[in-house]
Amino acid sequence: MVLLQQLNSPCPYYLNDDRKNTILTLGISLVLVATMIAFDPACRQAGHKVLVIGTVVFLVLFSHIVLLPKLLPAPFDALQWTLGKYLVFTVWQLILCGPAIAIVKHVLHLHHEPIGLGEAILATYPRIVTFGIVPVGVGTMILRTYVLKENLRSAIRANQELERIRTLKEERKEETNLDTESHHVTISSDTRETLTLNLPDLLYVEADDNYSTVVWKNGNGVEKKILRINLKNMETQLNNSFALRCHRSFIVNIYAIDHISGNTNGYKLSIRDTSFSVPVSRSKGKEVIGKLKQLRDMIELY
C-alpha cells in the first residue's frame, strides 16, 4: 500500500523548459559516454568513435523527453505525471537505448570479440542496467528536489504579487476600471446560444473537447453554464488583459485567483469563493507569474 502511494505521488516531468531538458539530455549522454570509457576497455581503445554512441543515445532521449510530449500532449501532462509513470518511461528509454547502443558498437566493432548483432544486443542490456541504475536513481531524487524548490519559490513570488495587488487596491480605496459596464461581454457558441456576463465576475472556463463550462460569480453564489464552443474560440472572445489561458483545458480570470500553490508537478491556482483549483501547464507557469507582475504594474500606474 505504501509502495503504491509512492508510485502515485507527484513527480516532475523532467525540467519545466525544453531548452533545459535538451541540456539535461545532452548531459546524460555525456555521462554515459564517460562511464563507458571508464569501465569498458574496448570503448577506451575506440577513441572518438565512442562519441557516436553518445550521439545515438542523445537522439533517443531527446526524441522522447522533448519531442514526444509535443506530439502526444495528453499522456505527458506534467500535472498528471507520477513517480510510477516516470520510472516506467525511464525503463522504456533504457530498453530502446539497448539495441541502439548494440547496433553502433556492432558497426564500429567495439566488442571484445566478433559476435552477431543479436548477441550484441543481449550483451548490452546488463551493462545498461549496471551503468544506468545508479544515475537514474540519483537523478530522480535530484530532479524532484530541484523542481519542487523551483515551483515553491515561484509560487511564493506569485503570491507576493497577489498580495501586493490587493494592498494597492486597498490603498487607493476605489474601484479600478475592471468593474465598469464596458467589461460586459457576450459569448456566442457554435449553436448560436449566447451568454452575457460581466468579465470581472468570471472565475474560470473549463473545456472538454468542443464544449466549455463557464463558471462565474453572481449575487446568489457561483453559476455554471455549458456552451458548445472550444477553448480557442472562447479565448478569442474573452480577449482582454485579465483572462489568461493557463492550461490546454482552462482559462482563468487572474483577479479570481485567491492563492497559488506549487508542488513537484507545477502550480495550481486556488479560485476564490470555490474549493476548486485550476491547474497550470508547465509551459504556462512563467506566463502566469509575468501576467501578475503586469497587473501589479498597471494598478500602480492607475
N, C-alpha and C positions, 0 to 999 in steps of 0.2 A: 504493500500500500504506500509506504514511504517512497519507494523507488518510483512508483507510478506518478506520485505527486511531483517528484523531482523532474521526471521526464516531461511533465505537462507544465512545468514552471516557465515563465517568460525567458526568452533568450534572444539577444540581438541578432539580426541578420547581418552579420559582419559589421562594417562601419556604415555611417549614415551618408556616405558620399561616394560616387562612382570613382572619382579620382583617387580617394584614399583606398578604396577596395582594389583598384588597379595596382597601386603601390604595394598593398598588402600581398596581393597575388605574386607580384614580382619578388618580394622578399621571401615568400615561402619557397618559390622556385630556386632562388639563390641558396637558401639554407639547405635544400635538398641536394643541390649540386655539391656544395661544400661537404655535406655529410658523406656523399658517395665517394668523393675524392679522398676523404679522410679514412674511410673504412673499406673501400673496395680497391685493391691493388690494380686491377685491370683499368679502372677509371682513372687512377693516378697516372698510369702509363699512356692513357689516351690523349692527355693534354687538352687542347682547346676543343676536341671533339665532344667532350662530355657536356659542353655548353649546349649542344644540340638537344640533349635530354632535358636540360633545364628549360629550353625554349618550348619543347613539346608539352612539358608539364604546365608551363605558364599558359599556353593556349588552351589546354583542357580546363584549368582552373578559371581562367578569365572568361571563357565561354559560359561556364556555369554560374560563377559568382556575380558577374557584371551583366552579361548579355541575356542569359535565360530569364531573369526576372522582368526584363523589358518585353520579352515575347509572351511570357505567361505570368502576368502580374498577380492574378488571384492566388495561386498556390504559394507565392512568395511574399504575401502581405506581411510586412515586418511586424505589424501589430498582433498577428496571429501566430508568429513564429515561436516555437517552444524548443527546449533543450533536446527533446526527443527528435524533432524534425531536423535540428542542426546536426545531431550525431548521425542520423540516417543519411542525410545529404552529404556529410563528410565521408562516410564509409563508401557511398556511391562514387564519389570523386576518386577515392583511392582505388576502387575497383577498376575505374576507367583508366587511371594512370598506369596501372599494372601492364596491360597489353601495349600501351603507348611506349612506355619505357623499354619493355622487352623487344618491341619491333626495332626501336632505334639502336639498342645495344646489339641486336642481331645483325642489322645492316652495317653497323660500324665495327663489328667483330670485337665487341668489348667483353665477351665471356671468357672464362679461363680456358675453356676448350670448346671445339666446334660442337654445337648441339642444334637440334631442329628448333623451329620457331615455337612449336607447342611446348617443348621442354623449356625453352627460354621464358615463356610466359609463366609456367608453373614455378620456375626457379626464382622469378622476380617477386612473387607475392610475399614470401616470407621476409624478404628484405624490406618491402614496403611497410609491412606490419612492424618490423623491428625499427626502421628508421622513422616511421610516421606516428607511432602510438604516443610517444612522449611529447613531441612537438604539438600534436593535436590536443592532448590533454592540457598541457601548459598554456597553449594558445587560447583554448576555450575559456579558461579561468581569467586570463589577462583580458581577453576580448570583453567578457561580461562585466568585469570590474571597470574597464576603461569607458565602455559605452554607458554604463549606469551612472558613473560620475559625470560624464558629459551631459547626459539628459537631465540629471538632477540639477546641475549647475545652470543649464539653460532654462529649466523650469523656474528656478529661483529668480533669475534675471527677468523672466517674463512676468512673474507675479509681482516683482518690484515695479515693473512698468504699469501693471494694472492698478496697483495701489497708488502710484503717482498720478494716474489718470483720475482716479476717484478723488484724490486730495485736491487736484487742480479744479475739478468741477465744484467741489465744496467751497473752495476759497473764493470762487467767482460768484457763488450764490445766485446763479442764473442758468437758465437752460441754454444749451447750445442749439445751433440750427438743426441738430439732429431731430428735434421734436416738432418741427414745423409741419404745416399741412403739405408742403411741397414734397415731402417724402412719402406720400401715398403712392402706391404702385398697384397696377392691375396686371396680374399674371394670366396669360392666355395659354390654355392647354391644347393638346393636339385634337381634342374633341370639341374645341371652341368653348369649353367650360371656362369660366373666369373666377379669379379670386382677387379681391381688392383688400389690401391691408396697409397699415402704417408701418413702414420699414423699421422704425425703432422698436416696434413690438415683436418683430421677427426673432425667434430663438435659434432655430436651425432648420435645415432641409435635409431629409434623408432619402436617397434614391435607391430604387430596386429595378434594374433594367430600364424600362420605358416609363416607369411610374415614380413619382416623387411625393413624399409626405412632407407637407409644410406644417411646422409647429410654431405657434406664436402665442403671445400673452395678451389677454384681454381683461376687462374688468371682473369677469367671473372666474378667472383662472387661466388654464392653458388649453388651447384648442388645437386640433389637428384636422388636416384635410388632405386627401389623396387626389392627385391630379395625374392625368396621363401626359407626362412630359419628362424627357430625360434631363439629366443634371446639367449637361452642357447648355441646353436651351434655357433652363432655369437660371443658370449663371449669367447668361447674356441679358435676360430680362431683369435680373437683380443687379445690374451693373452699377455699382456705387462704391463709396470709399470704405464702407464698414461691413459689407457682406463678403466673406472670404471662403474660398473653396480650400479646405484643409485636408481633404481625402477624396479618393475617387468616388466615394458614395455620400459625401457630406459637404454642405455649405453651412457656415455658422455666422451669426451676427456677432461681430467681435465685441460689441457692447454687452452681449448677453453672457460673456464668459465670467464666471464667478471666480474661479482659480484654475491654475494649470498644475497638473501632477506629471511626474516623469518616472519611468522605470526602464528596465533594460530593453524594452520593445520600442520606446519612444515617448510621446506625450499624449495626454488626454485632457480635454477641455471640459471642466465641470460647468454645466449650464445653470444659471440662476433660476430659482423658483421650480426646479425639477431635480430629480435624482439621477438624471441622465448625464453621461459623459461622452463627448464626441471625440473619436479617435483622430489623430494627426498622422498622416503618412510620413515616412522618413524623408521624402523629397520635399515636403511642405513645412518641416519644422522651422527652418530658418526664415521662411516667408511669414509664418505666423508671428514670430518674435519681431521681425522687421516691421510688420504691419502695426504692432503695438507701439513701437517706437515712433512711427509716422503719426499715429493717432495722438500720442502724447505731445509731439511737436506741434500738431495742428491746434490742440487745445491751448497750449502755451502761447501761441500766436494769436488766438482768437480774442 
